[in-house]
Amino acid sequence: MKKQAAEDICRMVEEVIKQMQILNNYVLANCEHAEIKRIAPAVALCVGELDTEILVPIHREYPGLKPTFLP
């Protein structure tokens, strides 16, 4: 993958993850327990897949794109 494409993809995926965090926080604050039990794991699964399938391989190829807060 070209570095520019990797940078763009990282930025877009990180934006999606931020939106998923906003969604999760909203669900936690506004939904009933049964809804939280259904929605929160789905959100976590999506974020995990985005990380493991997209970001980890990019960070392996371009370590400089990895955010400083990650180990």
CNS distance restraints for C-alpha pairs under 8 A (distance, minus, plus):
assign (resid   1 and name CA) (resid   5 and name CA) 6.68 0.50 0.50
assign (resid   1 and name CA) (resid   6 and name CA) 6.50 0.50 0.50
assign (resid   2 and name CA) (resid   6 and name CA) 6.28 0.50 0.50
assign (resid   3 and name CA) (resid   7 and name CA) 6.12 0.50 0.50
assign (resid   3 and name CA) (resid  62 and name CA) 7.55 0.50 0.50
assign (resid   4 and name CA) (resid   8 and name CA) 6.19 0.50 0.50
assign (resid   5 and name CA) (resid   9 and name CA) 6.02 0.50 0.50
assign (resid   6 and name CA) (resid  10 and name CA) 6.03 0.50 0.50
assign (resid   6 and name CA) (resid  58 and name CA) 6.37 0.50 0.50
assign (resid   7 and name CA) (resid  11 and name CA) 6.20 0.50 0.50
assign (resid   7 and name CA) (resid  65 and name CA) 6.92 0.50 0.50
assign (resid   8 and name CA) (resid  12 and name CA) 6.20 0.50 0.50
assign (resid   9 and name CA) (resid  13 and name CA) 5.98 0.50 0.50
assign (resid  10 and name CA) (resid  14 and name CA) 5.97 0.50 0.50
assign (resid  10 and name CA) (resid  55 and name CA) 6.46 0.50 0.50
assign (resid  10 and name CA) (resid  58 and name CA) 7.81 0.50 0.50
assign (resid  10 and name CA) (resid  65 and name CA) 7.76 0.50 0.50
assign (resid  11 and name CA) (resid  15 and name CA) 6.25 0.50 0.50
assign (resid  12 and name CA) (resid  16 and name CA) 6.31 0.50 0.50
assign (resid  13 and name CA) (resid  17 and name CA) 6.16 0.50 0.50
assign (resid  13 and name CA) (resid  50 and name CA) 7.03 0.50 0.50
assign (resid  13 and name CA) (resid  55 and name CA) 7.79 0.50 0.50
assign (resid  14 and name CA) (resid  18 and name CA) 6.20 0.50 0.50
assign (resid  15 and name CA) (resid  19 and name CA) 6.34 0.50 0.50
assign (resid  16 and name CA) (resid  20 and name CA) 6.20 0.50 0.50
assign (resid  17 and name CA) (resid  21 and name CA) 6.22 0.50 0.50
assign (resid  17 and name CA) (resid  47 and name CA) 6.11 0.50 0.50
assign (resid  17 and name CA) (resid  50 and name CA) 7.99 0.50 0.50
assign (resid  18 and name CA) (resid  22 and name CA) 6.35 0.50 0.50
assign (resid  19 and name CA) (resid  23 and name CA) 6.17 0.50 0.50
assign (resid  20 and name CA) (resid  24 and name CA) 6.09 0.50 0.50
assign (resid  20 and name CA) (resid  43 and name CA) 6.48 0.50 0.50
assign (resid  20 and name CA) (resid  47 and name CA) 7.33 0.50 0.50
assign (resid  21 and name CA) (resid  25 and name CA) 6.12 0.50 0.50
assign (resid  22 and name CA) (resid  26 and name CA) 6.12 0.50 0.50
assign (resid  23 and name CA) (resid  27 and name CA) 6.16 0.50 0.50
assign (resid  24 and name CA) (resid  28 and name CA) 6.17 0.50 0.50
assign (resid  24 and name CA) (resid  39 and name CA) 7.88 0.50 0.50
assign (resid  24 and name CA) (resid  40 and name CA) 6.13 0.50 0.50
assign (resid  24 and name CA) (resid  43 and name CA) 6.79 0.50 0.50
assign (resid  25 and name CA) (resid  29 and name CA) 6.20 0.50 0.50
assign (resid  26 and name CA) (resid  30 and name CA) 5.94 0.50 0.50
assign (resid  26 and name CA) (resid  31 and name CA) 7.95 0.50 0.50
assign (resid  27 and name CA) (resid  31 and name CA) 5.24 0.50 0.50
assign (resid  27 and name CA) (resid  35 and name CA) 7.95 0.50 0.50
assign (resid  27 and name CA) (resid  36 and name CA) 6.30 0.50 0.50
assign (resid  27 and name CA) (resid  39 and name CA) 7.55 0.50 0.50
assign (resid  27 and name CA) (resid  40 and name CA) 7.54 0.50 0.50
assign (resid  28 and name CA) (resid  36 and name CA) 6.30 0.50 0.50
assign (resid  31 and name CA) (resid  35 and name CA) 5.99 0.50 0.50
assign (resid  31 and name CA) (resid  36 and name CA) 6.20 0.50 0.50
assign (resid  32 and name CA) (resid  36 and name CA) 6.24 0.50 0.50
assign (resid  33 and name CA) (resid  37 and name CA) 6.14 0.50 0.50
assign (resid  34 and name CA) (resid  38 and name CA) 6.45 0.50 0.50
assign (resid  35 and name CA) (resid  39 and name CA) 5.99 0.50 0.50
assign (resid  36 and name CA) (resid  40 and name CA) 5.47 0.50 0.50
assign (resid  37 and name CA) (resid  41 and name CA) 6.78 0.50 0.50
assign (resid  38 and name CA) (resid  42 and name CA) 6.90 0.50 0.50
assign (resid  39 and name CA) (resid  43 and name CA) 6.30 0.50 0.50
assign (resid  40 and name CA) (resid  44 and name CA) 6.19 0.50 0.50
assign (resid  41 and name CA) (resid  45 and name CA) 6.03 0.50 0.50
assign (resid  42 and name CA) (resid  46 and name CA) 6.24 0.50 0.50
assign (resid  43 and name CA) (resid  47 and name CA) 6.26 0.50 0.50
assign (resid  44 and name CA) (resid  48 and name CA) 6.03 0.50 0.50
assign (resid  45 and name CA) (resid  49 and name CA) 6.14 0.50 0.50
assign (resid  46 and name CA) (resid  50 and name CA) 6.20 0.50 0.50
assign (resid  47 and name CA) (resid  51 and name CA) 6.18 0.50 0.50
assign (resid  48 and name CA) (resid  52 and name CA) 6.05 0.50 0.50
assign (resid  49 and name CA) (resid  53 and name CA) 5.55 0.50 0.50
assign (resid  49 and name CA) (resid  54 and name CA) 7.63 0.50 0.50
assign (resid  50 and name CA) (resid  54 and name CA) 5.42 0.50 0.50
assign (resid  50 and name CA) (resid  55 and name CA) 6.66 0.50 0.50
assign (resid  51 and name CA) (resid  55 and name CA) 4.82 0.50 0.50
assign (resid  51 and name CA) (resid  56 and name CA) 6.00 0.50 0.50
assign (resid  52 and name CA) (resid  56 and name CA) 5.27 0.50 0.50
assign (resid  52 and name CA) (resid  57 and name CA) 7.44 0.50 0.50
assign (resid  53 and name CA) (resid  57 and name CA) 6.87 0.50 0.50
assign (resid  54 and name CA) (resid  58 and name CA) 6.49 0.50 0.50
assign (resid  55 and name CA) (resid  59 and name CA) 5.99 0.50 0.50
assign (resid  56 and name CA) (resid  60 and name CA) 6.06 0.50 0.50
assign (resid  57 and name CA) (resid  61 and name CA) 6.32 0.50 0.50
assign (resid  58 and name CA) (resid  62 and name CA) 5.84 0.50 0.50
assign (resid  58 and name CA) (resid  63 and name CA) 7.77 0.50 0.50
assign (resid  58 and name CA) (resid  65 and name CA) 7.86 0.50 0.50
assign (resid  59 and name CA) (resid  63 and name CA) 4.73 0.50 0.50
assign (resid  59 and name CA) (resid  64 and name CA) 7.32 0.50 0.50
assign (resid  59 and name CA) (resid  65 and name CA) 6.04 0.50 0.50
assign (resid  59 and name CA) (resid  66 and name CA) 5.41 0.50 0.50
assign (resid  62 and name CA) (resid  66 and name CA) 7.58 0.50 0.50
assign (resid  66 and name CA) (resid  70 and name CA) 7.06 0.50 0.50
